[in-house]
Amino acid sequence: MTTGAPPPLKPARPRRSRVLRFLPLGLVAWLVLEIWLLTVVAGASSGLTVFLLLVGGLVLGSFVIKRAGRRAFKNLSEALRQQQQGLAPAQDQGGGSALTMLGGLLLIMPGLISDALGLLLLVPPLQKVLSRSAERAFDRKLRAAAASAPGGLGDAFQQARMHHPDGKVVQGEVIREDQPPARPGGYPDDPQLPR
């Protein structure tokens, strides 16, 4: 005998985007290309040259990351100091700390392609272009997520309050009456005569 409740359904798995589907294949192809390029350079010059290139990338990347971290910490300290003094925060001067750190990380990674990409990320005009395009893409995604959501964050909190500890959801509406409805006689306690 059934209780009338439908059996629980498995939640649908969200579809993976094409980027996430092919990301592992892309990483493997990139690693193979890096190794192949290192062997080509080693064959054209010597193994010592490749070793010096890799060590140079490691040292330069460490220096870049350390410098970008110091700049980010200095900017954070300055912003906190201005906030404590009640001053308006200074406009961002386009330091590009995140892109600089990413460039340093790519320099640290062994490989010539990653070194070239890391050096490109250290060029200030390119940082500005990438920063603007990333900001626009982030805003677009944020607007799309807000538009597709049935409600806002307040609705999510309201819905969370309707769940009981046993997992059941109570659908309903709360009507609050602070005062009893006014009667035609003018006074709430005035007795009404039948008509």
N, C-alpha and C positions, 0 to 999 in steps of 0.2 A: 504494500500500500504506500502511496506517495503522500507527501505532506503538502503538496501543491506548490512548493518552492522549486523554481527551475534549478538544475544542477549548475554549479559554478563553471563559468567558461574560462578557458585559459586566455590571459591577456595577449593581444596581438603583439608580436615582436615588431618593434619599429624597423622600418626599412633602412638599410645602411646606404649612405650616399656613395656615388661612384668614387669619390676621392678616398673614402675610407676603405672601399672594397679593393682598390688597386694600390693603396699605400704600401703594403708589405712588398709587393712586386716592384714598385718604384724604388724602395730602399735597397732591395737586393741588386737591382740594376745599377743604382748609384754606387754601391760598394764595389761591384765588379768593374765598373768604369774607372773608379779611383785606383784600384789595384792595377788595372791594365795600364793606366796613364803613368803610375809610379814605375812600373817595369819598363815602359818605353823610355822615360827620362833616364832611368838607371842604365839602360842599354846604350843610350846616346852619349851619356857622360860617364858617370861612375856611381857606385853605391854610396860613396862618401858625399857626393853632391845631393843626392836624395835625402840622406840622413841630415845634412846641414839644413836643407829646406824644411824638413819636418821639425827640427829643433827650433829653427828661426820662427816658424809659425807658432809653435808652442810658447816661446818667450814673448813674441809680439802680442799674441792673443791674451796672455796673462796680464801684460801691461795695460792693454786696452780695457779689459774687464775691470781691473783694479782702478783705473782712472775714471771710468764711467760710474763705478760704484761710489767712489768718493764724491763725484759731482752730484749724483742722485742724493746722497746723504746730506751734502751741503745744501742742496735745494730744499730738502725736507726740513732741515733745521731752520733755514731762513723762513720758510712758510709758517712753521710753528711759532717762531719768534714774532713774526708779524701778526699772527692770529692772536697771540697772547697780549700784544700791545694794542689790539683793536684796530690795526691798520688793514686796509684792503689788500688782499694778496696780489703780488706782482704777476703780471701776465707771463705765461710760459714763453721762454725765449727760444724754444725749439732745440733744446739740448739733445733730444733723441737718445736718452739713456738706454731705453729698451732696445732700440735698433743697434746702438753701439755695443751693448752687451752681447746681442745676438751675433754681430760681426766678430767680436772677440772670441765667442764660443766656436764659431765656424773656423776661425784661424787656429784655434787649439786642436780641433779635430784633425787627425792625420789624413792628408790627401790634398792634391793640388786644386781640384775643383772647389772644394770647400774653402780653401785659402783664397781663391779668386773671388768667390761669393762674399766671403768675410771682408775682403778689402773693398769690394764695391759698396757694402753696407756702411763703410766708414766715410764715404763721400757725402758731405753735408747736403748738397742739392738733391741727391738721390734719397737721402733720409727724409727730407721734407716731402718729396713726392710720395714716397711709400707711406709716410705717416698720415698724410691727408687721405690717401686712398684707403688705408686701413680704417681710419676714423669714419669715412663715408660708408664703408662696407659694414662696420659695426653698427652704425646708426640705422642702416637699412634693415639689418637683421633684427635689431631691437624693435623697430617699428613693426616689422612683419610679425614678430612674436607677440607684441602687444595687440595687434589687430586680430590675430587668430585666436587669442585667448577669449573665452566667453565672458569673462569678467576680469576685473583687475586684481590687484593684490588684496584689496579689502574683501572681495568676494571669496578669495581662497581662505582667508581667515574666518569668514562667516561660515563657509562650508565646513571648515575643520571643526567648528564648535558644534555642528549638528551630529557629529559621529559620537556614538556611545562607546564605552570601553569594550562592549562585547562585539563591536564591529557593525552593528545595525545602524542604519541611517534613518532618522526620523524626518520625513518631509512634512512641512507645515508652515504656518504663518502665525506669528504672535501679534495679537491685537491688544493694545494696552489702553485701558480706559482709566484715566486718572480721576475723572468725575463722572458720576452717573449722568445719563442723558437727561436734558432738561425736558420737563413736562409742559404741556400747553398752559397750565395754570400759572406758570411763572416761577413757582417754588418747587424744588425737587421733592419735598415731603408732603406737598399738598395732595390730599386724597382726590381721586378722580371718581366722578359719578358715572355709572354706566349710561350709555345713550340708547 
